[in-house]
Amino acid sequence: MNNKTIEIDINNGGRLKVYQSDTDKIRGGVALEDIDSNGKVGRRDLIDEGDFVMLMNYYRYIKDYDIKDEFININGKNSKKEMENQLL
């Protein structure tokens, strides 16, 4: 099995685990697990590869253009509407 894994400690004492097993790759997805402080998996999702890349690109866009976003960049200097108008 070719398992590529990233584990990140999160603020509630748990971990976020992102990986892609051979089976996930065949299914075209990336696995995401929320693991609580006792090591129990609370939630498991399979995110489509394309959606996963789109999420990373969206994050980069918000950060690169310092756009105010309630989840990614709450102190951003630019509004989403202003940036959309500039791109048109």
C-alpha positions in Angstrom: 0.0 0.0 0.0 1.3 3.4 -1.0 0.0 5.7 1.8 0.9 9.4 1.8 -0.1 11.0 5.1 -0.1 14.4 6.7 -1.1 14.7 10.4 -1.7 18.1 12.0 -2.3 18.7 15.7 -5.3 20.9 16.1 -6.3 23.2 19.0 -8.8 20.8 20.7 -6.2 18.2 21.5 -7.0 16.2 18.4 -5.5 15.7 15.0 -6.4 16.2 11.4 -5.2 13.5 9.1 -5.0 13.9 5.3 -3.9 11.0 3.2 -4.4 9.1 0.0 -4.2 5.3 0.0 -4.0 3.3 -3.2 -7.8 2.6 -2.8 -8.5 6.3 -2.4 -6.5 7.1 -5.5 -8.5 4.5 -7.5 -11.7 6.2 -6.2 -10.2 9.6 -7.2 -10.2 11.0 -3.7 -8.2 12.3 -0.8 -9.2 11.0 2.7 -9.7 13.4 5.6 -10.1 12.2 9.2 -10.8 14.1 12.4 -9.2 12.3 15.3 -10.1 13.3 18.8 -7.8 13.6 21.8 -8.4 9.9 22.6 -7.3 8.7 19.2 -10.9 7.9 18.0 -11.9 8.9 14.5 -14.9 11.3 14.8 -15.4 11.9 11.1 -14.0 10.5 7.9 -14.5 12.1 4.5 -13.3 11.3 1.0 -12.8 14.5 -1.0 -12.6 14.4 -4.8 -9.1 15.1 -6.0 -10.3 18.0 -8.1 -12.2 19.5 -5.2 -9.2 19.2 -3.0 -7.0 21.1 -5.5 -9.7 23.7 -5.9 -9.8 24.3 -2.1 -6.0 24.8 -2.0 -6.2 27.2 -5.0 -9.1 29.1 -3.3 -6.9 29.4 -0.1 -4.0 30.7 -2.2 -6.2 33.2 -4.0 -7.6 34.6 -0.7 -4.2 34.9 0.8 -2.4 36.3 -2.3 -4.9 39.1 -2.8 -5.5 39.7 1.0 -9.2 39.2 0.6 -11.4 39.4 3.7 -12.9 35.9 4.2 -14.8 34.7 7.3 -12.9 31.4 7.4 -9.5 32.0 5.8 -8.5 35.6 6.3 -10.8 37.5 8.7 -8.5 40.5 8.7 -8.1 40.8 5.0 -7.9 44.3 3.5 -9.9 43.7 0.2 -13.5 42.7 -0.3 -14.4 39.8 -2.5 -16.8 42.0 -4.5 -14.0 44.6 -5.2 -11.6 41.8 -6.4 -14.3 40.3 -8.6 -15.0 43.7 -10.2 -11.2 44.2 -10.9 -11.0 40.8 -12.6 -13.9 41.5 -15.0 
